[in-house]
Each structure stands twice: as structure tokens, then as C-alpha cells.
Amino acid sequence: MADQQRIHPVDVESQPTAPLVPSHSWRSDKGDPIERAPSYSRRSDGPIGQAPPLRRTIPISHSKPPKRRGCCCRCLCWTICLLFLLIILIAATVGILYLVFQPKLPKYSIDRLAITSFQLNADMSVSAQFNVTITARNPNKHIGIYYEDGSELSVWYTNTSLCDGTLPNFYQGHQNTTVLDIVLTGQTQSGSGLMSSILQEQQQTGSVPLDVKANVPVRVKFGSLKLKKVKFLVRCRLVVNQVSANNQISIRSSSCKFKLRL
């Protein structure tokens, strides 16, 4: 008897089977699974099965506009920088010149005063002629001084100018001493009051104060470098024994001050 195949019955219901179609889809007539649309419950804003409106949130970026510097601000910054640089250059130049040349102020003194004319005229004016001897000293080793046109030299009593004149043009070299004889002439109105005031002070104190003022345009030469024109201001305070013509005038005290005006 041929070998018989043994067939064992299988319980189909006991074997778990995987669904052919997912539970959330159904099969179309063509056999393709179609995804089942989810159902919606009734809400106050629509019937069942109606999808809520699509809402998208668009982020809003609050970006600050780029800062822009105005033309005025830039011009102001550049101007300040240029001025600062110019100040540094000027200070460096002055410092170098000072270290190299070691400048010293010139010195002036009035050594002699002679009065050749001082008289009351018929029109009550006073005519005066003074001869003044001035000594100018340049103590610098590397600096020369050019005395140029436009100088003014005058003699005053209180607030009244008695006479005036000018300094000659000349060049004063290094460590040079120059003696100048200057003739000053002038005419003053209201001479009777002036003469009586001078005579009264001379009798009471035995001396007369005078002021000698000089404004001198010069050019200073540093080595071979000739600078722009500046002004020397010289003020000398004199006390003399008397103010009269053809008499010996003695200077009892003399002090001069020097200033530089750019």
C-alpha cells in the first residue's frame, strides 16, 4: 500500500489574518485603496463633515532700519580730525624750533633823552622835539630780526602825546646790539593846561613821569627760514628830572616791557 499522505486539518479561524485594506481606507471599483477622509463632528460653525478653514500663521519680523550717518555728521568728524591733526603738527613744529634755536626775547632800553624844543606857541599849542637814544639787544645765537616799514614811536605825558616818530629799517643779526638815535617831533593843542600840569608836578615831586611807546613790525629769521610779519610792542616807563628845552635831562629810572603780537 502506497504511502499515504497524511493531511492534518487546520483551523482557519484560529489563525490571525492581516487585513488586506487598512481600516481607515476603502477599496474603489478599480481595486485601488483610497484613503478615507476623516469625519468631523458637528460644531457651532459648520455641519458634520465640513473641514475647518485653513489657517496659516505668517510670522512678522520687526527688523530695525539700518542706521545712516548724515553728511553733516561725517563732515563734522572729518573737520575735528583735521583740526586735531593740524594742532599736533603745529605743536610739533614749535617744539622742534624751540629745541633747535632756543629763542630768547629781545631787550630794549632808553639810555638818553634830550629836549631841543618844548615851547608854548601863540595859538596856545605846544611844539616839542625830543632826541631819544634807544639800545636794542638781540641775545639769540641763531635768530635774526628784520625791522620793517610801519613802525611807530611816541612820547606821552599821562594821556597826552607830546611827539612821535619812526624807527629806521635795518637787520639785526645774531647776538647783536644796535644803538639808535631817533628824533621825535609833535604839536599838542591846549598847550597852556599841559605846560602848567608839567610845571606843577615838577615843582611838587622834583620829577616828571613819561611813557615811551613803540609798535614795530618785524620779521623773525630762524636760520634760513623767514617767518611772517609780526609786531613788537615795547613800553618804557621813564622818570626824568624835568621837561624843558636846552637843559640837561637826566633819566632817574627806566623800565621797559616787551610783548609779541602775531
Secondary structure, DSSP 8 states (H G I E B T S, - for coil): -----------TTTS----SS-TTEEE-TTS-EEE-------BTTB-TT---------------------HHHHHHHHHHHHHHHHHHHHHHHHHHHHHHH-----EEEEEEEEEEEEEE-TTS-EEEEEEEEEEEEE--SSEEEEE-S--EEEEEETTEEEEEE----EEE-TTEEEEEEEEEEEEESSHHHHHHHHHHHHHHHS-EEEEEEEEEEEEEEETTEEEEEEEEEEEEEEEES---TTS---EEEEEEEEEEE-
